[in-house]
Amino acid sequence: MTSSDEQALICQSVTKTFRAGDRSVEALRSLDVAIRRGKITGLIGPDGAGKTTLMRLAAGLLRADAGSVTVLGLDAARQSLEVQGSVGYMPQRFGLYEDLTVQENLDLYADLQGVPRESREARYEELMHMTGLAPFTARLAGKLSGGMKQKLGLACTLVHPPRLLLLDEPTVGVDPVSRRELWSIVNRFVQEQGTTVLLSTAYLDEAERCSQVVILHEGKLMGQGPPSQFSDPLAGRTFQVRIPSRKNRDVQELLSRRAGVMDAVIQGDAVRVLLAPDAPPAAENLLPDQKVGSVVPVPPRFEDGFISLLKKRYADGAQPQGAPPADVSNGTGEPDDSDSRAIDVHNVERRFGDFYAVKNVSFDVRRGEIFGLLGANGAGKTTLFRMLCGLLPASGGTLQVAGVDVRKTAAAARARIGYMSQKFSLYGTLSVMDNLRFFSSAYGLTGPLRRERIGWATGEFELAGVVDDNSGVLPLGFKQRLALACALMHRPQIIFLDEPTSGVDPLARREFWHRINALAAQGVTVLVTTHFMEEAEYCDHMAIMMAGEILALGTPAEIKQRARSKENPDPTMEDAFIRLIDTRSAEVS
């Protein structure tokens, strides 16, 4: 046990409760946590674990109902103003002023944080160089890409050098290149200035970069220590399984239902399996019905330890898995030819004045295929999505969706598709049931069919326990379920998913992809954007975009092949993505 002067943050028996309507929600329960100075500590946990509440207590913005919070030797309850002056806090939705320029945002936060004017110029220069925003100081914050906004938010947080930096999921919704740059900035502050960092993240590969991790679940501490403390005990229980003749997502579904399998997730060209402690790893046990297939041991990683720890907390010991949605049709009552094109995009453009948000894009997607659109923030993915959904007119080219020319009959196309947007776009002030009723009516469902589909949605997506809750206050995992349920209400032929798992915890992501796999198996076509590069492995084909154009088009294996080298003979999808973006950036600079 380290002495108190080595700790930047100490929570002793901390309890915090909130009111949610008629209910009382205990966000933290008798929590004991200590964060060491000068290190990066990862704060990990599923939705509703209490991570943001802990951050806000440490920032002096909330007061605990019981227990004590000590920040940099200060009592956070009695000395909250002193705490706020010593701590930098970047919440999930950092308050940039989008109608102000980058420079004006810096000036505003320097004023708020009391930074002396004589020291500002040097500080600004350092932060702009570090974040790569120096050429954009005159640009409005609202005109920045998502990754650039995150970097500006971090720069504003760091205008006054904090001794403790609190980052609440700073990399959610940003592409791998921006993630890499954000981590470089954070590491530099730790190494050069001895800053202490507490960082919550939904990316478990980021947790492995931390000196220590704190794992919360339902407001309680599940464990604290270096990441290896949670992965090392699983040695001998993690494997990669391959069946050459089958799609990996089909292999994943097969393995996830095997006795003794705690987790099955696609990793590269294989399925990564975590076995229960006494489960036999032999191929004849995991793949009893397969004539070919291999089971190869691999070292455990932190994500395996996290999933194992969570599974032990659930009474049934099993990962929640949704059954395939019932009666999915093509929206017309007539089956499609299995070889037909569900989506056909040819030389599509979208201009805003002289600016091309999408330029000369062409690809096609077959029925029942999962097609991924990947790209850096601002690449044009969401603009292309909106054109395909008939929500934004194209400036040129042709778009065929479910056999309908979107440019001519957008309403007919919208009747055959479901759309789940990047930001939770349902009605937060309405209850779950009211949202289901509204969207079923909007899709033209009436009478017994409407009642049947609402019943299907509440049962299939396990929403019965929250039907009377306002959707805006639901945990992200439940919001995601509700949004997908509404998008599937009318049994669409095609489903568009715009970063559907952004910010969602690993268990909810697994549940989500089980549902998507089931939809694709039934012939529903799925078009998805994602910043989780491992999720791209679920796709049959994908396109990587930058600055409105397609850089690469093909299967995951074909795209990774382009990044293979002597130094990196087995590149990940993230390796391939970063190499493609870096190569094109170098060509145009």
C-alpha positions, 0 to 999 in steps of 0.5 A, a space after each residue: 500500500 502506497 502512502 497518501 502523498 503518492 496518491 493523486 486521488 483517494 476515495 474512501 467508502 464513497 457512495 453517491 445516489 441519484 433520483 431518476 423519476 420515482 426511482 433511486 439509483 445508487 451510482 457508487 456504493 462504498 467505493 474505495 479507490 486510490 490513483 497513483 501520481 504521475 501515471 495513466 490509470 484506466 477507468 473501465 466498466 460497462 454502461 452505468 458502472 459509475 465511471 462518469 460519477 467518479 470523474 465528476 466527484 474527482 473534479 469537484 463538481 459533485 459531492 459524495 453522499 457518504 465517504 470522502 474524496 481527496 484530490 491532490 491532498 485537498 478535500 473535494 467536498 470542503 475545498 471544491 474550488 481549489 480542486 477545480 483549479 488544480 484539475 483538468 476535466 474533459 467530459 464526454 461532450 466537451 463544451 466547445 463553442 462551435 460559433 467561435 474559432 479555434 483561437 477564440 475557444 482557447 482564449 475563452 478557456 484561458 480566461 475561465 482558467 485564469 491563465 496570465 496573458 503573458 504566458 498564453 502565447 507560448 502555451 498556445 503555440 505548444 498546444 497547437 503544435 502538439 495537436 496539429 491544429 496550428 493551421 486551423 486557428 482561424 477556423 470555426 470549431 463547428 467546422 472541424 472534424 470529430 477528431 479535430 474537435 476532440 483535440 481542441 477540447 483536450 487543448 482547452 482543458 490543458 490551457 492551464 497545466 493541470 496536475 490531475 487530468 480527467 478524461 471521460 472517454 476522449 477517444 469515443 467517435 474518433 478514427 484510429 489516426 486521431 486516437 493515436 494522436 490523442 494518446 501521443 499528447 496524453 503520454 507526452 504530458 505524463 512523461 514531460 510534466 508528470 501529469 496524473 491521468 485518469 482516463 475512462 475508455 470503451 476501447 479495451 486495447 487502450 486499457 492495456 496502455 495504462 499503468 493500472 486499471 480500475 474496473 467498476 460494475 454497478 458502482 462497485 469496485 471489481 478490481 484494480 491493478 496493472 492490466 496483466 493482473 487480469 489477463 495473466 491468470 487466463 493463460 491456457 484458456 484463450 485460442 484462435 479457431 479457424 474453419 477455412 470453408 466458413 465465414 468467421 461470423 458464422 464460426 463465431 455464432 457456432 462457437 458462442 453456443 458451445 458448452 464451456 465457451 465464455 466468449 467468442 469474438 472475431 479477431 483478424 482472420 480467426 475467431 478468438 475464444 475464451 474458455 471456462 476454467 475446466 473446458 477442454 480446448 481440443 478441436 473435437 470438443 469445440 468443432 465436433 461437426 467440422 471435418 476441417 478446422 484448427 484450434 491454436 493457443 494464443 496469449 490472453 489479453 486484458 479484454 479476455 480478463 475483463 469479459 471473464 470478470 464480468 461474466 462471473 458477476 451475472 447470475 446466469 454466467 452467460 453473455 446476453 444473446 438476441 434471437 434472430 428477429 422474426 419475419 424479416 422480409 424485403 419490404 415488398 412481400 416478394 423475395 429478392 434474387 439472392 445474387 441481386 444488388 441491394 445497393 448500387 452506387 455509381 460515380 456519386 458526388 455531393 457538393 456544398 458550394 465548391 467543397 466536395 463532401 463525397 466525390 466520384 464514389 462507386 461500389 455495390 452491395 449484395 443482398 444479405 451482405 454486411 458492407 463496412 464504410 470506414 474512414 477518418 473523421 470528416 471522410 464523407 461517410 455520414 454524408 453518403 449514408 444520408 444520400 443513400 437514405 434519401 435524406 440528402 440529395 446527391 449532386 451527381 451520379 446514381 444511387 439504387 437502393 432495394 431496386 429504387 432510384 433514390 434520386 427520383 423516388 426517395 420516399 419509396 426507398 425509405 420505406 424499404 430501409 431502416 436507419 440507426 444514426 450515429 447520435 441517439 436520434 430517438 425522442 429522449 423526452 418520450 418513454 420507450 413505449 411512446 418511441 416504439 408507438 411513434 416509429 411504428 406509426 411513422 412506418 405505416 403500421 396499424 392495428 394488430 400488426 402494430 401491436 404485434 411488432 411492438 410486442 416483438 420489439 419489447 421482447 426481442 430487445 429485452 425492453 419490457 423492464 424499461 418501457 415506461 422510462 424516458 429514453 433519454 436517461 437510459 444507459 447507452 446499451 439500452 438506447 442502442 437496443 431501442 434505436 435498433 428495435 425502432 429501425 427494424 419495426 417495419 421489417 426493412 430489407 436494408 439496414 443502415 447503421 452509422 457508428 452504432 456501437 460508439 461509446 457502448 461497452 464491450 458486452 453490449 457490442 457483442 450483443 449488438 453484433 449477434 443481432 446483426 449477424 442474425 439479420 444478415 443470415 436472414 438476408 437483410 443487407 447491412 451497411 455500417 460505419 464504425 471506428 472499431 477496427 476489429 468490428 470491420 472484420 465482421 464485414 464481407 466487403 468494405 470501403 475505406 474513405 478519405 476526403 470524400 473519396 474511396 482509398 481502398 475497396 475489397 474484403 478485409 483480407 484484401 485490404 490488410 494485404 495492402 499493409 503487409 510488409 517484412 516488418 509487419 507480416 500480419 497487419 491488423 485492420 487498424 494497421 491497414 487503416 492507418 497506413 492507407 490514411 498516412 500514405 494518402 496524407 503524405 501524397 497530398 501534403 
